[in-house]
Every structure is written in structure tokens, then in C-alpha cells.
Amino acid sequence: MEPEPGMHRVLSTSALRIPKQRSSFWRRHADDLIVTPFAQILASLRSVRNNYVMLTNTSRDRAGTGGKSNSVPQPPHSNSNLKTDESYGQLAMETLEELDWCLDQLETMQTHRSVSDMASSKFKRMLNRELSSFRESSKSGNQIAEFICNTYLDKQQDLDIPHPQVSSDQTEKSTEKTSPMTKITGVRKLKHTNSYTTVPKYGVETQQPEELGKHLADINKWGMDVIKVAEFSNNRALTCVTYTILQERNLLKTFKIPAQTLLTYLTHLEDHYHRDNPYHNAEHAADVTQSTHVLLNAQALENVFTDLEILAAIFACAIHDVDHPGLTNQYLINTGSELALMYNDESVLENHHLAVAFKLLQEENCDIFMNLSQKQRQTLRKMTIDMVLATDMSKHMSLLADLKTMVEAKKVAGSGVLLLDNYTDRIQVLQNMVHCSDLGNPTKPLEIYQKWVNRLMKEFFHQGDMERERKLDISAMCDRHTATVEKSQVGFIDYIVHPLWETWADLVYPDAQHILDTLEFNRDWYHSQISISPSPSFTHTPTENSHFNFIEEEEGEGNGVVTINVGVDSG
């Protein structure tokens, strides 16, 4: 998908730098700031080229650059430094070694893996090494490490397939008929339609318009209290926030979206969020929507995305958890739920959220995209699907690797800009933006962050209770008797949230620095709450069936060779 005529396609990265905050796990693994394999190869080839110019005394004008001479950095030394045979020979040998390393990497590269897959695999290995120390520190550390691995690393597990043994009981069960999956589950009929003669200012009826307006005045600020918005909008935070944002951006006028139709759809959508879910409810969706709205306002992203892309991003956030049951994908898979069967265990909930949201558009007076052209509708649908599927937390490391590879590759090229001139690059930035918003709770003011933590743990514990009742293995962090909330938040920030936000901050520098500051403050606060009493004695001995046994590939990573001596606070 090409940007609309006249839209800027470049995102400046000339100020890319390493933030002063606590470094992410990859920063602690090497002095070289380039950590993604593809960017390392580019950096080495750039070094080889510069050395060649120096060794052969070839001028830049004579050394062809394919028309990209402006992006090629000047060699760091002049030929006056190579007067002796010794210095000349040393540089020649270093250049040969650099080139040999690049060739070795390219020769051993698996053709079916993308460059971002290479980065993702490397990040997983590096993170696993850190978690090994963390989980060996205490029983709670092991549980937190298990939670991170199972939730965010998208492990491909080997299956132990036994010989088929069919008992009479199994034969009887196999003949039982289940209800056919002929329609999307969870979709309910429209309860009511809006018949406002005058559309309310904030899209919802309220008895406290002044209080609601006071909180919505922060719609463009990071850290707006969506929970308070729900309180003063008759529990219509999603409708209220989404309507206000679309009005703020003038998108109703741009795409000829009737206000009545929009409010009917948003109300119907919000009704399909489960209010009894402590966390995955309409308020969470409103929070993610408002967070993405603020991230889109970053100065570094000014005029980068089209109105259609912005509309798709806001819409994707609003729908991204609709009809969420308050249970994880893994729980649905383990219990053989109908949704898991329908979507073949792949991004079960995310596929369901999309199906429900698009199905609701077919209800009476709910088609908010009625005035879009067919091409616009198709493009918006594809972008929305790509963004919502990316909210599957098991895709976290792949998303992070994609973004990190993009940022580092462009930084190595020395051009100072990201050319977002194709669909893949543009949707990649939008996917990571929505993912950042979905993992944005730890970056909000501490009081708000604590509210979300309490809600999430309540939802986790509810699942743990169900697993205990069904005699299933209780998922990590879902056992109310053993979970350590404070330590889990520190681990969550250190290994998942901070690396993501640090990379995003590199991309939009300096627009996200205040967000990183808040994240750092919150991390330190939760760390200070960890009990100073010694943890129960615990020794973790990896076994063949360990949850954490990843096969670590032996590979020469050249400039990225890692020597690790990790000390993790056991809390």
C-alpha cells in the first residue's frame, strides 16, 4: 500500500541514541550497540568498504556508491596513517577478517528465515540466558521466568506422540456430536440504537459532564485516567474515548462517518466487552486506544501516516479485545475450547476479536465505513487484521526484533531517516505502536499503574482457581497462593516492557523519553516493595522436559560475540 500523494514517507532517526535509563538485556551483553545480525552485517560491510578506500587510495568519487554517496560515512582515517608497511598490513588483515565474517554469516544463513527471524532468535537466546540466572535465584523467580517464557516467546514445542491406543471409552466419546461451528460465537443482537436529536458532546449521556470533561481534557496526554472516565461516563469509557479521539482528529468528516452510526457501533461494540472481567474489559480497550492516539501525535511521526492508517489504528485498538473471556489463549487451547478448535490454536482470541468486531459492522446502522471506497475498506480491513493479530503476546519477540532490525539497519546506513515507503515497513511501525500501548500500563503514573496491576492479578487468579478446580496445571502467575506481584512486575519490566519501549524511544527520539522516565520510576518503586527477607531455598535443575530449555544455536556472531556474567537480584 503506497502512501497518499503528498504524504511524507520519511521518519527522521538522525538523533538516534542510547537513552540514559537502565539498559535492556541486550545492552548488557555487548559493548557494540548494534545487536541485530542483519545490521551487524551491514556495519561490517560498511567498514570493509571504508578500509578498501583507504588501502587502495581510491577517492570517494572514483569508488562508486550506486548514487548513494550522501549516506556513506567518510573513512575515519586518512591515508597518511598508512605510511608504514606494518599499519598497512594490519588494516588489510582486519579488513579480510571482517569480510570473512560477513561471508560466513551469509553462507550459513537459512534461506527460509527472514533477517528479523535471525534477530528474534538471537534475542530469545540472550533473554533465556538472563532468565536462567533469574529462575535459579528463587522459587518465585522460577515462576516469573516461566510466565515470561510461556507468554512472550512463542516457543515451538516438540510433541511427544505416543502410539495410538483406542479404548472403548474413547471410542464412545469420539462418536459424540458437538455443536457445529457454523457462525461466529459471542455475537449478540443489537440492544438499542441511539436516537439522539443532538449528539452529546462526548458521545455519551452523563450526569456529571463537568467531571467527565475535566478528565477528557487529558485526551492528548500520556497517563489519562481512563478508569475515572468510565466512572463519569456511565461505564462507557470506550465509546466516549474513541468518539472524542475521532472527533479530535476530524476523521468523521474526512471519511463521512455519521455520528449516530458511529455511536451505535461503539455502544454495540462496548456491550460485547465483558464487564465482569477485571482487566480485559472496555476500559482496557479505551486505555490502549487513547495511548495509541498520543503516540501518533509524536513529533517524529508528524505527517508520516495517512488518515486511513490512523483510522485503522484507532479502530484496531478499540476492537482489539472485544468478547475477551478473561482467560488466556493457552487455557483455551488446553481445555479444547470451541474457539481453539475454530482457529487451530493459532492466535485464538485475537482472531476471535477480529471476527466479532467485523461481524458487528453488519448490524443495522452499525456500518461506520459505509462511505469508504471498496479499496479503502479492503486496505483498512487488512491493516486492522495485521495490527490486532500483533497483539498476541506470543508474537512479542518477533515484533521487537522487526523494529530493532529496522532501526539499526537504517542507523548503520547513515542516512538518518527511515524510508517508510512500503506497506511492510509502515504496518510494522503501527503494529509496534499498538503493542507498546497494549504493554503501556507500567509507563503510566504509578497510581494508575497500580490499579491495572491489581485488576490483572485478579483476572489471573480467577483463571488459576478454574485450573485448580479442573485439576489442570496452574499457569504461572495465576496461583494466588504463590504469585509474587512485586517481583513479577520488576521482571516484566526488565525483560519485556523496557526493551520494547527503549527501542520505540530510539525510533521517535526524543518524544518518548518522559515515558521511559516514568517506567524507570515505577520499576524502582516495585523493586523497593519486594520483601527483603530471604527467599525460600530453591534450586532449579534443568531437565529434558523443562519449560525453559531452548536449543541454543552455536553461531559465531562476530562483532556481537557475547560474554555474559549476569548478576540478578534474587529479591
Residue, then its C-alpha position, 0 to 999 in steps of 0.5 A: m500500500e503506497p502512501e497518499p500523494g503528498m504524504h511524507r514517507v520519511l521518519s527522521t532517526s538522525a538523533l538516534r541514541i542510547p537513552k540514559q535509563r537502565s539498559s535492556f538485556w541486550r545492552r548488557h551483553a555487548d559493548d557494540l550497540i548494534v545487536t541485530p545480525f542483519a545490521q551487524i552485517l551491514a556495519s561490517l560491510r560498511s567498514v570493509r568498504n571504508n578500509y578498501v578506500m583507504l588501502t587502495n587510495t581510491s577517492r570517494d568519487r572514483a569508488g562508486t556508491g550506486g548514487k548513494s554517496n550522501s549516506v556513506p560515512q567518510p573513512p575515519h582515517s586518512n591515508s597518511n596513517l598508512k605510511t608504514d608497511e606494518s599499519y598497512g598490513q594490519l588494516a588489510m588483515e582486519t579488513l579480510e577478517e571482517l569480510d570473512w565474517c560477513l561471508d560466513q554469516l551469509e553462507t550459513m544463513q537459512t534461506h527460509r528465515s527472514v533477517s528479523d527471524m535471525a534477530s528474534s532468535k538471537f534475542k530469545r537466546m540472550l533473554n533465556r540466558e538472563l532468565s536462567s540466572f533469574r529462575e535459579s535465584s528463587k522459587s518465585g523467580n522460577q515462576i516469573a521466568e516461566f510466565i515470561c517464557n510461556t507468554y512472550l516467546d512463542k516457543q515451538q514445542d516438540l510433541d511427544i506422540p505416543h502410539p495410538q491406543v483406542s479404548s472403548d471409552q474413547t471410542e464412545k466419546s469420539t462418536e459424540k456430536t458437538s455443536p457445529m461451528t457454523k457462525i461466529t460465537g459471542v455475537r449478540k443482537l443489537k440492544h438499542t440504537n441511539s436516537y439522539t436529536t443532538v449528539p452529546k458532546y462526548g458521545v455519551e449521556t452523563q450526569q456529571p459532564e463537568e467531571l467527565g470533561k475535566h478528565l477528557a481534557d487529558i485526551n492528548k496526554w500520556g497517563m489519562d485516567v481512563i478508569k475515572v472516565a468510565e466512572f463519569s461516563n456511565n461505564r462507557a469509557l470506550t465509546c466516549v474515548t474513541y468518539t472524542i479521539l475521532q472527533e479530535r482528529n476530524l476523521l468523521k468528516t474526512f471519511k463521512i462517518p455519521a455520528q449516530t452510526l458511529l455511536t451505535y457501533l461503539t455502544h454495540l461494540e462496548d456491550h460485547y466487552h465483558r464487564d465482569n472481567p477485571y482487566h480485559n474489559a472496555e476500559h482496557a480497550a479505551d486505555v490502549t486506544q487513547s495511548t495509541h492516539v498520543l503516540l501518533n501525535a509524536q513529533a517524529l511521526e508528524n505527517v508520516f501516516t495517512d488518515l486511513e492508517i490512523l483510522a485503522a489504528i484507532f479502530a484496531c485498538a478499540i476492537h482489539d479485545v472485544d468478547h475477551p473471556g478473561l482467560t488466556n489463549q493457552y487455557l483455551i487451547n488446553t481445555g479444547s475450547e470451541l474457539a481453539l478448535m475454530y482457529n487451530d490454536e493459532s492466535v485464538l482470541e485475537n482472531h476471535h476479536l477480529a471476527v466479532a468486531f467485523k461481524l458487528l459492522q453488519e448490524e443495522n446502522c452499525d456500518i461506520f465505513m459505509n462511505l469508504s471506497q471498496k479499496q479503502r475498506q479492503t486496505l483498512r480491513k487488512m491493516t486492522i487484521d495485521m495490527v490486532l493479530a500483533t497483539d498476541m503476546s506470543k508474537h512479542m519477540s518477533l515484533l521487537a526484533d522487526l523494529k530493532t532490525m529496522v532501526e539499526a539497519k537504517k542507523v548503520a546506513g547513515s542516512g538518518v531517516l527511515l524510508l517508510d515507503n512500503y506497506t511492510d515497513r509502515i504496518q510494522v511501525l503501527q503494529n509496534m505502536v499498538h503493542c507498546s500501548d497494549l504493554g503501556n500500563p507500567t509507563k503510566p503514573l504509578e497510581i494508575y499503574q497500580k490499579w491495572v496491576n491489581r485488576l490483572m492479578k485478579e483476572f489471573f487468579h480467577q483463571g488459576d482457581m478454574e485450573r485448580e478446580r479442573k485439576l489442570d496445571i496452574s499457569a504461572m502467575c495465576d496461583r494466588h497462593t504463590a504469585t509474587v506481584e512485586k517481583s513479577q512486575v520488576g521482571f516484566i519490566d526488565y525483560i519485556v516492557h523496557p526493551l520494547w519501549e527503549t527501542w520505540a524511544d530510539l525510533v521517535y527520539p526524543d518524544a518518548q523519553h518522559i515515558l521511559d522516565t516514568l517506567e524507570f520510576n515505577r520499576d524502582w518503586y516495585h523493586s523497593q516493595i519486594s520483601i527483603s527477607p530471604s527467599p525460600s531455598f530453591t534450586h532449579t535443575p534443568t531437565e529434558n522436559s523443562h519449560f525453559n530449555f531452548i536449543e541454543e544455536e552455536e553461531g559465531e556472531g562476530n562483532g556481537v560475540v557475547t560474554i555474559n556474567v549476569g548478576v540478578d537480584s534474587g529479591 
